[in-house]
Amino acid sequence: MPTTLLKSDLPGLNLVHRGKVRDVYALSDDELLIVASDRLSAFDVVLPDPIPGKGEILTQMSNFWFARTAHVVPNHLTGRAVEAVLPAGVDAALYARRSVISKRLKPVPFEAIARGFLIGSGWKDYQASGSLCGVALPRGLRQAERLPEPIFTPSTKAAVGGHDENVSFAVVANQVGAELAGQVRDATLAVYRFAAEFASSRGILIADTKLEFGTDADGRLYVMDEMLTPDSSRFWPADQYRIGTSPPSFDKQYVRDYLESLGWNKQPPGPSIPAAVIEATAAKYAEALFRLADIRLD
């Protein structure tokens, strides 16, 4: 059965970062232990109620995609067993399916986003300016319409409680250098195209996805953190896709839609989520994992 973990507790390990969803521990100068909790973030605010099993689903889906895309871009996984590094007395079953041991990399300080459809903040930007992150788009596009080609639309990486902001490719290149920025852009679009084609064969459209990258001591680029999960992507059932409206999804859009109905100002603290919304969201995540990866966490 799925486990529930709102906040990790690993005595004796060095907690270096507690993010919106993941808790990161330093194992050495070269390795990290990354634990995906069941916390849910919406509109860059961590909500008070966990989604049971979500961290396990995120980790298993990420691991599935890391394996599938290893030929496209290397990833941060070491393959080492998590149980070997857990402190004595810790319930290994609570952490086994939601944790990985990863390479310790230097993060690229931007979110790498690929968009294949016009939705979310991208739709709002297009309505206001006719472009998205400095990328000019054809006139007359409608909400949720497929873009002529997938585009790379990076954003800043906000701290917990902050808000990510879309930026242009030029801003990324200016900060990290044109060569690294180009590598990140090309890898992001290559991963998106590969995943979108695979997901389409499973009846799912990937509207957009957000990736994170890091470099090792030799400057080699790796994708890290998570990959193509319901937290970092919009997954739409292909048979319910309609241009002109926001399609139903297998991700946390269900929670976003509920929060939008409250008139909440999207500032901390976040509102509590009703049990029915929590259960429906957990079911959406689980269905996405099964449809894409044939994995059930029973």
Disulfide bonds with the S-S distance in Angstrom:
none
